[in-house]
């Protein structure tokens, strides 16, 4: 794969200052995060259609999801994903007060130009404008995580993000450090994964629809937010994905909250010639897969051969 798709991953360490009643509370921040960001940058009381700043508005850059003008690109990529991905934990409601938790935020391509605003929106989400259901918290640490897993303090000096310590990650970096086995690969799905199929969602994990969904997602993110393409044979990979078997699996359909918080979770082992799939699978550890991926769902990790 030849592409220099670049992104960054930030780790917010939060100290909870209120009790938590819902272990899945962080996964309901979708509308709230969008509204907080919009309120921070809006100059026209939310009326985007008449705003003179529409063409240069950070809200439109992050949440606008404008479609491609090129008909061929539109056919391939359709509606763009959001250019960020939250990595969210469950909250231990029995011992939440004054407990530290970590939230990851992956910021992709051109969206990194608005990184300070995105960080401020996270801060306000939990501090200045907490909402019932979302725990009140204090940000006590902010780090940048590199592709090897090493972390570097970014800092929150006087309320501003210090970007000097920011590490970026590229697709090429991930490939250069790749040590995944070629013929067996463990996958653990950490949060409910919802893979659309025939107007519904897959109830059992199958590699081909999973990989095709992930490939479309990674390709769209590269096109819309990095102005580049993943140079690979899409049709060939789609065909090859049918040859990958599930060696063993303990995946199940998990319901955290009926409707938007249900999907496939658990572990499995893939078997077959997996080397051609490594580049996209590695990106997927950051980008997640399926519906709701930007807000914490469909997150997985590659575990090698267990």
PEGIFEN-V720320 format. One record per helix or strand of 2 or more residues. SS is the DSSP state (a for helix, b for strand). FROM is the first residue (numbers start at 1). TO is the last residue. If there is no record, write none. Layout:
ss: (SS	SS)
from: (FROM	FROM)
to: (TO	TO)
//
This chain:
ss: (b	a	a	a	a	a	a	b	a	b	a	b	b	b	b	a	b	a	b	b	b	a	a	b	b	b	a	a	b)
from: (6	25	30	48	54	58	71	84	93	100	109	137	151	156	160	163	169	171	184	196	200	207	234	245	252	261	275	293	300)
to: (16	28	41	50	56	63	77	87	95	108	126	145	153	157	161	165	170	176	193	197	201	226	241	249	257	271	287	295	304)
//
